[in-house]
Amino acid sequence: MRKRGFFWWGIIIFFSVVLTGPAQAGEVVTKDARFWAQKALAEEKVLPAMEVRNTLAVLYFQNKTGQPALDALQKGLTLMLITDLSAVKGLQVVERVRMQALVEEMGLGVSGLVEKDTAPRLGRLLRAQWLVGGDIFPGKPDQLKIQSYPLDVPAQKILGQPAAEGLLADFFQLEKELLFGIIGLLKIEITPEEDKKLRKLCSTNMRALMELFKGIEASDRANYEKAAEFYEKALQEDPGICVAKGALEQLKDLGLIAVKKRSREMLRSLRDRTSLTDQLPPEETTKRVKTPKEIPSPVTIDIRFR
């Protein structure tokens, strides 16, 4: 009996430590992540019902706008929420690559999109107390509406439906509005220092964000050279954008892409440059691009809804 007890404690420690490690461990679905996913599914029937307290997993948001050009937002929004929520002490956020590896292993495809009836099972496999996902809808004319449905996994209960609505050009602000709505709904207390970190913007440059999001999708599809191109374009648009620099360096460190002289010089120059995307100054809070069509070239995004 004593040995059996040690076995189950070993399993619990495995999921507590391995599953909920730093959410910023990288953006490449590695062999280790796939091995973990295989192990989780193999042990699904023999593991006791349990969850790690204060653990949260963020699923991909479904693009229901009818505009394929906005598909990149599905993983992009999740990436931004994971990056922000990881700054909250006491909250353990499941790594995106582990979730991606698991949904692929479950046969849901490389896109990683999860239907509502599949979400509870995924939450149990991830040993998460809370599961956050949702949809991206057409809102008012030329606007988006983001709706989330945070799930209490053990209780199988939707806790609420926080939402944000606005222009595509203000996507970085919509994410923040949704973020604080989720935090409030989960009754997570944050310190003033955490509040300040959470209000820091990934980027105010929509072109840079879209390139970053496309890079994440390309990486998940194992198209690493294309992912590197997207990350480089994102950094050219905004050298201070979140995630892109680390994701590009990871591709190089893992030997998944050729290290070009141009790329080396770019990364070297970025080390000496400060972020261009901290918090919006007061005057920027009222300054808005009126429609997505006014976003300058070379990126053209049509979100006219029928």
Secondary structure, 3 states (H helix, E strand, C coil): CHHHHHHHHHHHHHHHHHHCCCCCCCCCCCHHHHHHHHHHHHCCCCCCCCCEEEEEEEEEEEECCCCHHHCHHHHHHHHHHHHHHCCCCCCEECCHHHHHHHHHHCCCCCCCCCCCCCHHHHHHHCCEEEEEEEEEEECCCCCEEEEECCEECCCCEECCCCEEEECHHHHHHHHHHHHHHHHHHCCCCCCHHHHHHHCCCCCCCHHHHHHHHHHHHHHHCCCHHHHHHHHHHHHHHCCCCCCHHHHHHHHHHCCCCCCCHHHHHHHHHHCCCCCCCCCCCHHHHCCCCCCHHHCCCCCCCCCCCC
